[in-house]
Amino acid sequence: MKSLVIYYSHRGNTAYVARCFFEAFQKRGEANIFELKYIGGENLLMRLLYRFTPSRVQLATVPFDLEDYNVLCLGIPVIGGYPSSAITKYISLCENTSGKKVICCYVYGVEASADHCATYIEKQLKRRGTPEVINVFVPWYDVLKENFLDTMINETFKRIS
């Protein structure tokens, strides 16, 4: 199995979760991990603009073509019911998603926001093809709880087997 982990992180929780998934994927086959980074526009005003116009986001180079991958794992920070604009932009550029398994790992503070974000992301992914979407919800306050992520990752792998 060849896996790709792509994430964006505001304060480190999503990065931590993404790295845990990456390590689990490495044990099961070839895996790559990339952090989404903005090119320019790091100030707060630009981030606000990107929130409403994610098409303006310029991302550092990461793989967009999923042809050679079996699984894509997205680390998605949820704020106000939506993903970061970097994640939205990434999904809009993805190619060859049909038939792929896409694990959407939502790191959130408010459950209703995560649910809304999941609906939004699934619609965006379906525009790019017909992937099998597997949603994983991680409250930010549980990220460092002992055994929480191990259990969640193991349950996720049972779902993609």
Order of alpha helices (4+ residues) and beta strands (2+ residues): beta-alpha-beta-alpha-beta-beta-alpha-beta-alpha-beta-alpha
